[in-house]
Amino acid sequence: MTGLLLFIGLVMFIGLVVVHEFGHYLAARRGGVEVEEFGIGFPPVAWSRKLKNGVLFTLNWLPLGGFVKLKGENDSAKAKGSFGAAPLKTKIAIMLAGVGMNLGAAFILFTFLALVGMPKLIDNQFTVDSDTKIVQNQVLVGRVEQGSPAEKAGLQERDKITAIGVKDNKKAVSSAEQLPEVTKSFAGRKVDIDIVRAGQSQTLQTQLRSTQEVEASQKTNNPKGYMGVSPAEFTIRRSTWSAPLVGVGIIKQFTVETLKGIGNALWDAIRGRGGEAGAQVSGPVGIVVLLKDGSLMGYEFVLMIIAIISLTLAIMNTLPIPALDGGRLFVTLLYRKVLRKPLSQETEERIHGTGFAVLMLLFLVITVVDIKRFL
């Protein structure tokens, strides 16, 4: 199953990158810049074909994304039809077109989810209250306390708790806030716990902690609950006419949260807290884990992950990071408008080559951190 999820995650990531690169392709063609190659993955080449419009289409062995190769990609190129010879506004349009495509994909997905059912991921997640209703609310096990009644019963993370009680008196659990009240009402008793695990209904049994035991623990540094679980609520909300507004609102909200996360990670790294910085980012392994968890919650959660990754690609490519679109735009504008000096091919290749090497190193580090964190 993990292998299948890894494949799905890889296809999903490549698909989003191809959407991004297709934006560059369309903008270049529209701006009169010749496209020499459209590649999926990175060389070595596995298969290639020359299209009728003269573009070489390639499938490559390294599944790390994709690329569009333009004629004369360096800013100093002067040949007709080259990127370097294009007007500055055309260059800007080409460099930002990928960002536009990823933003568009995120907007379409968020709007679609608002119509069919959008998972609530954060407490203050944007919505239009007058046009939104909750269509699904599940109480899941977020964490199981070691040595607790929940662990003895066999409860696992992501189990859906539906009811707790004794044979003739079971109480439904429909919200995370309700769980402590329900368990307290059966304090010290042996109870049935009705759950759904991987789509299958099960009934577990355990002896809950007594009121005296729980109250005594509240006076210590290690307070305990009656059952010993931290609940996680999974809510899906649906809108109608306001779906496009929700799409825009979610993009704005998640962009702010992403930039805050990047800022916090950089600040932790500067202060030498590499572990904390690494905990705030994820790579391919983290995406696979999210897919595994999300697949248990339904297709809505998986689509939400795809939309967020598409938005993240857009955000990252607007930042002045060498080798990425934002970095290329920043360097071009720096030399053209601030330094007012030509940007030589050697200088440009050195800047973005170094940036690419750093990104690949960061990619490997994040992957190692993910493996230690999730596997």
Summary of the structure (lengths in Angstrom):
residues: 375
radius of gyration: 25.7
end to end distance: 14.3
largest distance: 83.8
contacts: 1157
relative contact order: 0.13
helix: 51%
strand: 22%
